[in-house]
Amino acid sequence: MNSPTELASPIAVDIYRARRKRVLAALRAQGGGIAILPTAQEVMRNRDTDHPFRHDSYFYYLTGFNEPEATLVLNASGKDGEPASILFCREKNAERETWEGFRFGPDAAREAFGFDAAFPIGALDEEVPRLIADKPALHYALGTSAELDAKVRGWLATVRAQSRSGVRAPAKAEHLLPILDEMRLVKDAHEIAIMRRAASISAEAHRRAMRATRPGMREYEIEAELLYTFRRHGAQAPAYGSIVAAGANACVLHYPAGNAIARDGDLILIDAACELDGYALRHHAHLPRQRPLHAGAARALRHRARRTSRRRRDTPRRELRRAASGGIESPVARLAGHRHSRQDEIRRAR
């Protein structure tokens, strides 16, 4: 959540403002209209406890604002002097801030993040029908949220109810996200700097996990080394559920860190990365421990090879993988076996 000591820097504010101007220019090139982009919703965990809030990536890309209950409206058909970039957000509330922490409120958010205007989120249903009236198009994330679709239908119905007064609703609805996807495809210097920092933090977390891992540790203990390093260096959270899988668990494609014990000779698969200011780079690692992983597998391989001498030439590789994983062969391992077999055929042809 934002705090009064974490206001966006002037450079960052200019970047977000420039992105909004690019979207407005793209909308005007399509004939104008109004774009509406809400942030993510808070999700209840249980009773009076919510999951940690994580903003909507598209919304954050254009605003840098990470409070819940916020919506961005862009007016690409406004007259000179009318606000083109409008934020709706929570009002200041001393009692709620005692429980939940600092809120910017509309006035401070407008100044801190460079919007043309800002209103309380409670005014959204009143202001949006006024804004979309007599506009040629409404741009939003079509079909991505049943709740947003329902709100849009309600706003349009409010405008259509004024048709006898000569007020017209937008004639068409356009999908907003392709414009943003095209923009986000190419990272600017600001984004690249954040991604490099995120990569550095994640790499340090992997190195710490490698140094700390010992036979007898449980998977969640290794995960704790990763999470500690993420937060210690300023990352807000893991970018996704961390995978820390020891032994045969490494063959489960989306295995969460559990309580299995990493035993001497196990391979440990780690797939984990931090999220920093909305960005992440994915990291993978495979940690062999103590005895060479292939020692016991090789004995099993020789035994199986004697019984299967007539099988294809790539059998040893497949059996090695099966023995190393306790008899479990993952789809990835099967794919790798096919690749190695093909490479052998190429070598023989040479």
N, C-alpha and C positions, 0 to 999 in steps of 0.2 A: 504494500500500500504506500501511497505517497506520504511524505512527511514534510513539514515546513523547511527542513534542512536539506531536502532533496529536490529542489525546484529544477526544472529543465534548464540547461545552460543556454545562453543566447544562441550559440552555434546550433545546438540541437533544435531549438525552437524555429530557427530559420529553415532547417532541413525539413521539418514537418510542414511548415507553412508552404514551402516550395512544392512539396508533394501534393498538397491540397490544390495548389494552383494548377499543377499538371492535370489533375483529375478534372477540375473545372474546365480547362481548355479542351480536354477530350470530350466532355459532355457537350460543350458548345459546338464542337465540330460535328456532333451527331444531331444538332438541332436544339440543344438546351434541355431544360427540365430540372427536376429536383432529385438529388441522391440522398438516400437515408441509410445510415450504417450504424447499428447498435453494437455495443461491446458484448462480451459473453455474460451469461447469467450466473449468479451465485447458485451453487448446488448444495442442498442439505446433505449432511453426512448421517446424522441421526439426531432426533429431537431438536435441541437448540444449538447444535454444532454444525457448521458448514465445512465443506471441503475448502482448502486454501484456494482463494480466488486467483484465476488466471485469465487475463484479458483476451479478447478476440484479436488475432494477429492482424487482420486487415484494419480494424479500428485503430489499433496501436500504431500501425505503420503510418497512418495519416495524422495522428494526434500526439503520440507520446504520453497519453493520459491513461493511467492504469487503475482508476477507481471503478468499482462496479456501478450499475445503474446509470449508464451514460450512453448517449446517442449523438452521432455527428450528422448534421444536415448540411448539404452543399447546394446552393442555389445558383444554377448556371443560366438562369433566365431573369435574374434580378436587374432592376434599373440602376443607373449610376447612383451611388450613395447607399444603396441597400446592402445589408450584410450578406456576403457570399458564403462565409464559413461560420456555422452556428453550432455551439455545443450545448447539449442538455445534460445536466449532471445533478447530483444530490446537493441540497442546500446545507449550509452550516447548521449544526445541531450540537450544542454543547453537551447535552445529556448523552446522545449516541456516541459522540466522540470520546466521552469518558470510557465507554465500553469498547469501541471499535477503532479508535485512533483518529488522527487528523483527517479532515475533509477540506478540500479547497473551497468549495462553494462556487457558484457561477461567476461572481465578480473576480475573485482571485484566479480562477481557472482561465478566464478570458485574458487576463493580463499575463499570467505566467506562461501560457501555451500559445499565445498569439492568435486567438480567434477574433472574428469581427464582432460576434455577439455571443451571449450565453444566457440560458434560462434554467430555472429549476426543472428537474426531470418530471415533476408533477404537472408541468404545463405542456408536455409533449402532445397529448391528445387535443389540446385546444389550439396549439400553434401549427401543427403539421397540416390540418385541413386548410388553414389560411394560407400556408406557404405553397401547397400544391394546387390550389385553385387557379384555374386558367393557365396552367403550365402545360407544355406539350407532352411531357413524358415524366414518368416516375421510375427512377433507377434504384434498385436494391438487390439484395442477394436472393433471387427468385428460388423458392422451393427449398431453401436451406433450413428454415425454421417454421414449424407450423404456427407458433405463437406470433412471429413476425408477419406471416401471411395473413393471419386473422386480424392483426392490427391494421395492416394496409387495407384490407377489405372494409374495415370500419371507418378509416379515414376517407376512403373513396366514397363510401355511402353517405358520409356527412356532407361532402362536397356535392354529390349528385342530388341531394335533397334541396339544394339551392338552385337547381336548374331553371326554375320558373323566374328566378331573379336574374337570369342571364349568366350565371356562374357555371363554368364547365370544369369537369374533372379531366385529368390527363387522359389523352386518347390511347396511350400505350404504356406498357410496363416493360422495362428493359433490364437485363441481367447486368449488375454492376461489376461483379467480380472479374470478368475477363480483362477489363481495363486495369484493375489492380494487379492481376496476375502478370500481365505484360510488364508493368512497372517493377514489380518485385523480382522478376526474373534476372535482371541485371543489378548487382549490388553496387551501391555507391561507396565512397571512401569511408563514410561514417559507419556503414554496416560492416564493411570488411574489417575495420579496426575492432569492432565488438566481436566479430566471429574469430579473429585471431586471438583475442584475449580469452574467449570461451574455450578455444582449442588448447591454449596454454594451460588453463586451469584443469581441463579434463585430462590432459597428458600428465600433469603432475599428480592427479588423483590415481591414475593407473600406475605410475611409478611407485607411489606410496603403497598401493595394494600389493604390488610385486614384492616390495621390500618387507612388508609385514606378514605375508602369507607363510604359514608353517603347517606341516602335517598336524592334524588334530583340530585345526580351526574349523568353525562352522561357516557356512556360506554367508550368513548374515553378519558375521564378524568382519569378513572381507568387504562386504557391502558398506559397513559402517566406516571403514577407512576411506572409501570413495566419497560418501556423503559428507564426512567431516571436512575433507579437502575442498569439496565444492563450496560449502558455506564459508569456510575459513577464508577463502580468497574472493568472496563477494558475490558468487553466483546465487541467484534467488532460489533455485530448485534443481532437481534432476530434470533433464529434458524429456525423459520418458522413464517408465519403470525399469530399473536397473536389472540386468541379467547377470547373476553370478552363479555358475553351474559347475559343480565338481563331478568328475568321473562321468558315468553314463548320463547324468543329468544334462551334460553339454549337448546331447543329441535331441533335446526338447527345444524346439525353435524359439518359443517365447517363454522360457522357464524363468519364473521370478526367484530372487534370492530366497532360499529356504533354510532349513536347519540341518541339511546333510553335512556330514563331516568330510573334509578334504583329507584323504588318506595318502600316505607315502606312495609316490608313483602316479597319482591321479593327474590328469590334465584338468585345468580349471579354465572355463570359458567366461570371459567378462565382456559384456556389451553395455556400456554406460557412458553418459556424457552429461555435462551440466548445461543449464540454460542461463544465459546472461543477457539481461535486457531484451528478452524475446528471441534470442538467437542461440544456436547450438551447432556443433559439428560432431558427428557420430564417431565413437571410438570402439575398437574391438581389441581384445588381447587374449592370448592363450598362454597359460602359465604351466609349464611342466615343473614338477616338484621332485626333488631328491633323486631317486633312481631314474635312469632313462626310462621313459614311458614304454619304449618298445621291447624291453627285456623280457617281461613275462609274455607279451604278445607274440614275440618271435618263437618262443617255445610252443605255444598253442598253434602258431602258424605251421611250423614244421610237422606237427602231429597231423593237422588237418590236411596238409599238402600231400602227405603220403597216401591218404585215403581218396584224394580227389585229383590224382595226377592227370586224368584225361580232360579236366575242365579247361576253360579258356586260359590263355596266358596271363591274363590280368587277375586270376584268382588270388595269388599271394597278396596283392594290394587290398582286395576286398576282404580277405580273411584277416589281415592285419588290422583293418579298421574295425571289423566286428569284434575281434578279440580285445582290442584296446578299449572298446566301448561296452564291454560286458555282454557282447552278443547282440547289441542294438545297432542297426545301421540306419542313419538318418537319410532323408531325401538328398541333403547336401552331399553326404558321403557317396551316395549312389551316383550323383551327378559328377562328382570328382572322379569316381572310378571310370565312368564313361570317357571323361576327358583324358585320363592317363592311358586308357586303352587305345584311344584314337592317336595319341602321341606315339605310342609304341608302333602302331601300324605305319605311321609316317616315317619313323626311323628305319623300319625294316624295308620300306620302299626305297629309301636312299641307299 
